[in-house]
Amino acid sequence: MAGGERPSTEEGRWNGFMKGMRSVDANAIERDDPVWRRRDTGVELVERAFGANDIKLIEPPPAAAPPPPVPKHSPLDDIANMLRAITYGEMIELAGELWRERGEGDIDLKTLPAIFHLWSTKRAITAEKPTEQ
């Protein structure tokens, strides 16, 4: 503090605040004005204080789009997840086993489901057999 200054006190700060408020009140809109008394007319109050031509109202942003619907879970999703989890070598092994199950025929849209069924049935039977040690 410079010489002669008094330390700031709570009362001193309050008095300074009130002095500033009185100067604002002197320039404020008359409180007898009906627009001032209504709490729900903030826009009218601002229009009166600043003039309607100086104010541009801001439109609220549009509502956010709803989230996309969650697709139903399918067993095909499980198969896709398992295929992404296997190694390249395991993928080659799977392709080879499916190729052997085709027999002498071609693999096309009509035969592929039967090949998958035959392969998976043989794998399930093999997995269920107890292993001899």
TORPA-4810 file (N, C-alpha, C, O; in nm, 3 decimals):
<nodes>
NODE_1_0.083_-0.119_0.000_0.000_0.000_0.000_0.087_0.125_0.000_0.192_0.130_0.063_M
NODE_2_0.041_0.222_-0.071_0.113_0.349_-0.070_0.080_0.423_0.059_-0.017_0.390_0.127_A
NODE_3_0.157_0.518_0.091_0.137_0.591_0.215_0.001_0.659_0.220_-0.041_0.719_0.121_G
NODE_4_-0.068_0.651_0.331_-0.194_0.719_0.352_-0.316_0.640_0.308_-0.428_0.679_0.341_G
NODE_5_-0.301_0.529_0.234_-0.415_0.449_0.193_-0.460_0.360_0.307_-0.378_0.308_0.384_E
NODE_6_-0.590_0.344_0.318_-0.642_0.257_0.421_-0.660_0.117_0.363_-0.687_0.102_0.244_R
NODE_7_-0.646_0.014_0.447_-0.668_-0.121_0.396_-0.816_-0.139_0.358_-0.904_-0.079_0.419_P
NODE_8_-0.840_-0.222_0.258_-0.976_-0.249_0.212_-1.049_-0.330_0.320_-0.995_-0.425_0.376_S
NODE_9_-1.173_-0.290_0.346_-1.254_-0.363_0.442_-1.381_-0.409_0.373_-1.416_-0.361_0.265_T
NODE_10_-1.449_-0.500_0.436_-1.576_-0.550_0.382_-1.677_-0.435_0.368_-1.747_-0.424_0.268_E
NODE_11_-1.682_-0.351_0.469_-1.775_-0.238_0.466_-1.738_-0.141_0.354_-1.826_-0.087_0.286_E
NODE_12_-1.608_-0.118_0.335_-1.564_-0.027_0.230_-1.600_-0.081_0.092_-1.643_-0.006_0.004_G
NODE_13_-1.582_-0.210_0.074_-1.617_-0.271_-0.055_-1.768_-0.262_-0.079_-1.812_-0.234_-0.190_R
NODE_14_-1.847_-0.287_0.027_-1.992_-0.280_0.015_-2.037_-0.137_-0.019_-2.123_-0.118_-0.104_W
NODE_15_-1.979_-0.041_0.046_-2.017_0.098_0.017_-1.982_0.135_-0.127_-2.060_0.204_-0.194_N
NODE_16_-1.867_0.089_-0.176_-1.831_0.117_-0.314_-1.928_0.051_-0.411_-1.965_0.109_-0.514_G
NODE_17_-1.968_-0.069_-0.378_-2.065_-0.140_-0.461_-2.197_-0.064_-0.465_-2.254_-0.044_-0.572_F
NODE_18_-2.246_-0.022_-0.350_-2.373_0.050_-0.343_-2.366_0.184_-0.415_-2.463_0.227_-0.477_M
NODE_19_-2.251_0.251_-0.408_-2.235_0.378_-0.478_-2.249_0.354_-0.629_-2.314_0.432_-0.699_K
NODE_20_-2.187_0.245_-0.678_-2.199_0.212_-0.820_-2.342_0.178_-0.858_-2.388_0.216_-0.965_G
NODE_21_-2.413_0.107_-0.770_-2.551_0.070_-0.799_-2.640_0.193_-0.804_-2.731_0.201_-0.886_M
NODE_22_-2.615_0.291_-0.715_-2.696_0.413_-0.717_-2.675_0.488_-0.849_-2.770_0.545_-0.903_R
NODE_23_-2.554_0.489_-0.900_-2.532_0.558_-1.028_-2.600_0.484_-1.142_-2.648_0.546_-1.237_S
NODE_24_-2.604_0.351_-1.135_-2.675_0.274_-1.237_-2.824_0.299_-1.224_-2.893_0.317_-1.325_V
NODE_25_-2.875_0.301_-1.099_-3.017_0.325_-1.077_-3.060_0.460_-1.132_-3.172_0.474_-1.181_D
NODE_26_-2.974_0.560_-1.125_-3.010_0.693_-1.173_-3.034_0.691_-1.322_-3.114_0.770_-1.373_A
NODE_27_-2.966_0.603_-1.394_-2.980_0.597_-1.539_-3.074_0.485_-1.584_-3.095_0.467_-1.704_N
NODE_28_-3.128_0.410_-1.490_-3.211_0.294_-1.525_-3.351_0.338_-1.565_-3.390_0.453_-1.547_A
NODE_29_-3.425_0.243_-1.621_-3.564_0.266_-1.658_-3.646_0.281_-1.530_-3.619_0.216_-1.429_I
NODE_30_-3.743_0.366_-1.536_-3.829_0.387_-1.419_-3.893_0.256_-1.377_-3.942_0.180_-1.461_E
NODE_31_-3.892_0.230_-1.249_-3.947_0.105_-1.198_-4.100_0.105_-1.195_-4.162_0.001_-1.173_R
NODE_32_-4.161_0.222_-1.216_-4.306_0.228_-1.224_-4.356_0.184_-1.361_-4.476_0.161_-1.380_D
NODE_33_-4.265_0.172_-1.455_-4.299_0.128_-1.589_-4.355_-0.015_-1.582_-4.288_-0.101_-1.524_D
NODE_34_-4.473_-0.043_-1.638_-4.531_-0.177_-1.627_-4.443_-0.285_-1.692_-4.445_-0.400_-1.649_P
NODE_35_-4.368_-0.250_-1.794_-4.279_-0.348_-1.859_-4.172_-0.393_-1.760_-4.135_-0.510_-1.758_V
NODE_36_-4.122_-0.301_-1.678_-4.017_-0.334_-1.582_-4.067_-0.432_-1.478_-3.993_-0.521_-1.436_W
NODE_37_-4.192_-0.418_-1.436_-4.246_-0.500_-1.327_-4.276_-0.642_-1.371_-4.271_-0.733_-1.288_R
NODE_38_-4.306_-0.665_-1.495_-4.335_-0.801_-1.541_-4.205_-0.877_-1.562_-4.118_-0.831_-1.636_R
NODE_39_-4.193_-0.990_-1.498_-4.068_-1.068_-1.507_-4.057_-1.145_-1.638_-3.946_-1.178_-1.680_R
NODE_40_-4.168_-1.174_-1.701_-4.163_-1.260_-1.820_-4.145_-1.181_-1.948_-4.161_-1.238_-2.056_D
NODE_41_-4.112_-1.055_-1.943_-4.101_-0.974_-2.064_-3.960_-0.919_-2.079_-3.943_-0.799_-2.099_T
NODE_42_-3.860_-1.005_-2.069_-3.722_-0.961_-2.081_-3.694_-0.897_-2.216_-3.617_-0.801_-2.224_G
NODE_43_-3.754_-0.949_-2.323_-3.730_-0.896_-2.456_-3.786_-0.754_-2.466_-3.720_-0.665_-2.521_V
NODE_44_-3.908_-0.732_-2.413_-3.966_-0.599_-2.419_-3.883_-0.499_-2.340_-3.865_-0.385_-2.382_E
NODE_45_-3.832_-0.543_-2.226_-3.750_-0.455_-2.144_-3.624_-0.413_-2.221_-3.587_-0.295_-2.220_L
NODE_46_-3.561_-0.507_-2.286_-3.440_-0.475_-2.363_-3.476_-0.388_-2.481_-3.400_-0.296_-2.515_V
NODE_47_-3.589_-0.414_-2.546_-3.631_-0.331_-2.658_-3.655_-0.187_-2.615_-3.620_-0.093_-2.685_E
NODE_48_-3.715_-0.172_-2.497_-3.737_-0.036_-2.447_-3.609_0.034_-2.410_-3.594_0.154_-2.432_R
NODE_49_-3.518_-0.042_-2.354_-3.393_0.019_-2.309_-3.304_0.056_-2.427_-3.238_0.160_-2.424_A
NODE_50_-3.300_-0.027_-2.531_-3.205_-0.006_-2.640_-3.269_0.027_-2.773_-3.198_0.065_-2.867_F
NODE_51_-3.397_0.015_-2.785_-3.464_0.040_-2.911_-3.481_-0.090_-2.988_-3.388_-0.170_-2.999_G
NODE_52_-3.599_-0.110_-3.042_-3.632_-0.236_-3.108_-3.548_-0.259_-3.233_-3.525_-0.374_-3.270_A
NODE_53_-3.502_-0.155_-3.298_-3.426_-0.171_-3.421_-3.284_-0.220_-3.397_-3.219_-0.271_-3.489_N
NODE_54_-3.235_-0.203_-3.274_-3.097_-0.243_-3.244_-3.084_-0.390_-3.204_-2.973_-0.440_-3.189_D
NODE_55_-3.195_-0.458_-3.186_-3.192_-0.594_-3.132_-3.224_-0.695_-3.241_-3.320_-0.678_-3.316_I
NODE_56_-3.145_-0.797_-3.248_-3.172_-0.909_-3.337_-3.184_-1.033_-3.249_-3.089_-1.073_-3.182_K
NODE_57_-3.301_-1.092_-3.251_-3.322_-1.211_-3.169_-3.254_-1.331_-3.233_-3.255_-1.347_-3.355_L
NODE_58_-3.195_-1.413_-3.151_-3.126_-1.532_-3.200_-3.220_-1.650_-3.186_-3.273_-1.677_-3.078_I
NODE_59_-3.239_-1.719_-3.295_-3.325_-1.838_-3.293_-3.251_-1.952_-3.224_-3.130_-1.966_-3.241_E
NODE_60_-3.321_-2.033_-3.147_-3.254_-2.147_-3.085_-3.213_-2.247_-3.193_-3.275_-2.254_-3.298_P
NODE_61_-3.109_-2.323_-3.166_-3.066_-2.421_-3.267_-3.172_-2.528_-3.285_-3.250_-2.554_-3.193_P
NODE_62_-3.175_-2.589_-3.401_-3.275_-2.695_-3.423_-3.247_-2.813_-3.330_-3.133_-2.835_-3.288_P
NODE_63_-3.350_-2.886_-3.301_-3.336_-3.002_-3.213_-3.244_-3.104_-3.279_-3.245_-3.121_-3.401_A
NODE_64_-3.168_-3.171_-3.197_-3.077_-3.273_-3.249_-3.156_-3.390_-3.305_-3.263_-3.425_-3.255_A
NODE_65_-3.102_-3.449_-3.409_-3.167_-3.565_-3.470_-3.163_-3.682_-3.372_-3.067_-3.697_-3.297_A
NODE_66_-3.267_-3.763_-3.371_-3.265_-3.878_-3.281_-3.155_-3.975_-3.323_-3.119_-3.981_-3.440_P
NODE_67_-3.101_-4.050_-3.228_-2.995_-4.144_-3.264_-3.050_-4.253_-3.357_-3.168_-4.286_-3.351_P
NODE_68_-2.963_-4.307_-3.441_-3.012_-4.411_-3.533_-3.057_-4.533_-3.453_-3.004_-4.560_-3.345_P
NODE_69_-3.154_-4.606_-3.505_-3.201_-4.723_-3.433_-3.090_-4.828_-3.421_-3.009_-4.845_-3.511_P
NODE_70_-3.090_-4.895_-3.310_-2.990_-4.999_-3.287_-3.035_-5.123_-3.362_-3.147_-5.172_-3.341_V
NODE_71_-2.950_-5.176_-3.450_-2.991_-5.294_-3.524_-3.007_-5.414_-3.431_-2.939_-5.424_-3.329_P
NODE_72_-3.096_-5.504_-3.468_-3.117_-5.624_-3.388_-2.995_-5.714_-3.402_-2.932_-5.722_-3.507_K
NODE_73_-2.963_-5.782_-3.293_-2.849_-5.873_-3.293_-2.885_-5.997_-3.374_-2.995_-6.051_-3.363_H
NODE_74_-2.792_-6.041_-3.452_-2.813_-6.158_-3.537_-2.700_-6.258_-3.514_-2.588_-6.218_-3.483_S
NODE_75_-2.727_-6.387_-3.529_-2.619_-6.485_-3.522_-2.509_-6.459_-3.627_-2.394_-6.497_-3.609_P
NODE_76_-2.548_-6.394_-3.737_-2.448_-6.360_-3.838_-2.346_-6.260_-3.783_-2.230_-6.260_-3.824_L
NODE_77_-2.390_-6.175_-3.689_-2.297_-6.083_-3.623_-2.194_-6.162_-3.543_-2.076_-6.127_-3.542_D
NODE_78_-2.239_-6.267_-3.476_-2.147_-6.350_-3.399_-2.045_-6.418_-3.491_-1.926_-6.424_-3.459_D
NODE_79_-2.092_-6.468_-3.604_-2.001_-6.533_-3.699_-1.899_-6.433_-3.751_-1.781_-6.464_-3.761_I
NODE_80_-1.945_-6.313_-3.785_-1.854_-6.210_-3.835_-1.750_-6.174_-3.730_-1.632_-6.157_-3.762_A
NODE_81_-1.792_-6.164_-3.604_-1.698_-6.132_-3.496_-1.595_-6.244_-3.480_-1.476_-6.217_-3.459_N
NODE_82_-1.640_-6.370_-3.490_-1.546_-6.482_-3.477_-1.448_-6.484_-3.593_-1.329_-6.511_-3.574_M
NODE_83_-1.496_-6.456_-3.714_-1.406_-6.457_-3.830_-1.302_-6.346_-3.820_-1.188_-6.365_-3.863_L
NODE_84_-1.339_-6.232_-3.763_-1.241_-6.125_-3.745_-1.139_-6.159_-3.637_-1.029_-6.104_-3.635_R
NODE_85_-1.176_-6.251_-3.547_-1.088_-6.284_-3.435_-0.986_-6.393_-3.470_-0.887_-6.410_-3.398_A
NODE_86_-1.009_-6.468_-3.578_-0.915_-6.578_-3.607_-0.795_-6.526_-3.688_-0.801_-6.422_-3.753_I
NODE_87_-0.688_-6.602_-3.680_-0.565_-6.563_-3.752_-0.577_-6.598_-3.899_-0.671_-6.666_-3.941_T
NODE_88_-0.482_-6.549_-3.976_-0.481_-6.580_-4.119_-0.465_-6.731_-4.141_-0.529_-6.788_-4.229_Y
NODE_89_-0.382_-6.793_-4.062_-0.362_-6.938_-4.074_-0.490_-7.014_-4.046_-0.523_-7.110_-4.115_G
NODE_90_-0.563_-6.972_-3.944_-0.690_-7.037_-3.913_-0.792_-7.013_-4.024_-0.874_-7.100_-4.052_E
NODE_91_-0.787_-6.898_-4.087_-0.877_-6.869_-4.199_-0.845_-6.961_-4.317_-0.936_-7.011_-4.384_M
NODE_92_-0.717_-6.984_-4.343_-0.677_-7.076_-4.451_-0.724_-7.218_-4.417_-0.773_-7.289_-4.505_I
NODE_93_-0.709_-7.259_-4.291_-0.755_-7.391_-4.248_-0.906_-7.405_-4.268_-0.952_-7.508_-4.318_E
NODE_94_-0.983_-7.303_-4.231_-1.127_-7.305_-4.250_-1.162_-7.317_-4.398_-1.247_-7.398_-4.435_L
NODE_95_-1.098_-7.238_-4.481_-1.126_-7.243_-4.625_-1.094_-7.381_-4.681_-1.168_-7.434_-4.764_A
NODE_96_-0.982_-7.439_-4.636_-0.946_-7.573_-4.683_-1.048_-7.678_-4.641_-1.085_-7.764_-4.722_G
NODE_97_-1.095_-7.672_-4.518_-1.195_-7.769_-4.473_-1.326_-7.753_-4.548_-1.389_-7.852_-4.584_E
NODE_98_-1.369_-7.629_-4.572_-1.491_-7.607_-4.650_-1.473_-7.658_-4.793_-1.567_-7.713_-4.852_L
NODE_99_-1.355_-7.640_-4.849_-1.328_-7.685_-4.985_-1.336_-7.838_-4.994_-1.390_-7.892_-5.090_W
NODE_100_-1.283_-7.907_-4.893_-1.289_-8.054_-4.891_-1.432_-8.104_-4.875_-1.468_-8.208_-4.931_R
NODE_101_-1.515_-8.032_-4.800_-1.653_-8.074_-4.778_-1.739_-8.059_-4.902_-1.847_-8.117_-4.910_E
NODE_102_-1.695_-7.982_-4.999_-1.774_-7.961_-5.120_-1.782_-8.086_-5.205_-1.870_-8.100_-5.289_R
NODE_103_-1.687_-8.180_-5.183_-1.684_-8.301_-5.265_-1.637_-8.268_-5.406_-1.540_-8.195_-5.425_G
NODE_104_-1.706_-8.321_-5.501_-1.670_-8.299_-5.641_-1.749_-8.184_-5.704_-1.723_-8.146_-5.818_E
NODE_105_-1.842_-8.131_-5.631_-1.927_-8.026_-5.686_-1.864_-7.888_-5.676_-1.756_-7.870_-5.620_G
NODE_106_-1.934_-7.794_-5.730_-1.891_-7.654_-5.724_-1.946_-7.589_-5.596_-2.042_-7.636_-5.535_D
NODE_107_-1.882_-7.481_-5.559_-1.935_-7.400_-5.449_-2.008_-7.282_-5.513_-1.948_-7.199_-5.581_I
NODE_108_-2.138_-7.276_-5.488_-2.218_-7.165_-5.537_-2.324_-7.131_-5.433_-2.322_-7.184_-5.322_D
NODE_109_-2.414_-7.045_-5.469_-2.516_-6.999_-5.375_-2.604_-7.113_-5.324_-2.650_-7.110_-5.210_L
NODE_110_-2.626_-7.214_-5.408_-2.712_-7.325_-5.367_-2.638_-7.426_-5.280_-2.697_-7.483_-5.190_K
NODE_111_-2.509_-7.449_-5.306_-2.436_-7.554_-5.232_-2.366_-7.502_-5.107_-2.337_-7.580_-5.017_T
NODE_112_-2.337_-7.373_-5.099_-2.261_-7.320_-4.986_-2.330_-7.343_-4.851_-2.263_-7.381_-4.756_L
NODE_113_-2.462_-7.321_-4.837_-2.524_-7.348_-4.707_-2.511_-7.495_-4.665_-2.488_-7.524_-4.548_P
NODE_114_-2.524_-7.586_-4.759_-2.511_-7.728_-4.727_-2.367_-7.760_-4.685_-2.345_-7.839_-4.594_A
NODE_115_-2.270_-7.699_-4.751_-2.129_-7.720_-4.716_-2.101_-7.670_-4.575_-2.036_-7.738_-4.496_I
NODE_116_-2.151_-7.550_-4.544_-2.134_-7.497_-4.408_-2.198_-7.590_-4.305_-2.138_-7.616_-4.201_F
NODE_117_-2.318_-7.640_-4.333_-2.387_-7.726_-4.238_-2.311_-7.857_-4.218_-2.292_-7.902_-4.105_H
NODE_118_-2.267_-7.916_-4.327_-2.193_-8.042_-4.317_-2.063_-8.022_-4.240_-2.030_-8.102_-4.152_L
NODE_119_-1.990_-7.917_-4.271_-1.863_-7.890_-4.202_-1.887_-7.867_-4.053_-1.816_-7.925_-3.970_W
NODE_120_-1.986_-7.782_-4.017_-2.009_-7.751_-3.876_-2.060_-7.871_-3.799_-2.029_-7.886_-3.681_S
NODE_121_-2.139_-7.958_-3.863_-2.188_-8.079_-3.796_-2.072_-8.174_-3.767_-2.064_-8.229_-3.657_T
NODE_122_-1.983_-8.192_-3.865_-1.867_-8.280_-3.843_-1.777_-8.224_-3.733_-1.724_-8.299_-3.652_K
NODE_123_-1.759_-8.091_-3.731_-1.676_-8.029_-3.627_-1.739_-8.049_-3.490_-1.668_-8.076_-3.393_R
NODE_124_-1.871_-8.037_-3.479_-1.939_-8.052_-3.351_-1.927_-8.196_-3.301_-1.905_-8.219_-3.182_A
NODE_125_-1.941_-8.293_-3.392_-1.929_-8.433_-3.353_-1.786_-8.463_-3.308_-1.766_-8.532_-3.208_I
NODE_126_-1.689_-8.411_-3.380_-1.548_-8.431_-3.344_-1.517_-8.367_-3.209_-1.443_-8.424_-3.129_T
NODE_127_-1.573_-8.252_-3.183_-1.548_-8.181_-3.057_-1.612_-8.253_-2.939_-1.561_-8.245_-2.827_A
NODE_128_-1.724_-8.324_-2.963_-1.794_-8.394_-2.855_-1.730_-8.526_-2.819_-1.749_-8.575_-2.708_E
NODE_129_-1.655_-8.585_-2.911_-1.590_-8.714_-2.883_-1.484_-8.696_-2.774_-1.403_-8.603_-2.779_K
NODE_130_-1.487_-8.785_-2.675_-1.380_-8.776_-2.575_-1.247_-8.816_-2.637_-1.239_-8.911_-2.716_P
NODE_131_-1.146_-8.744_-2.602_-1.013_-8.773_-2.655_-0.948_-8.881_-2.571_-0.954_-8.878_-2.448_T
NODE_132_-0.886_-8.976_-2.637_-0.816_-9.083_-2.567_-0.672_-9.040_-2.543_-0.606_-8.985_-2.632_E
NODE_133_-0.624_-9.065_-2.424_-0.489_-9.024_-2.393_-0.398_-9.141_-2.381_-0.279_-9.124_-2.355_Q
</nodes>
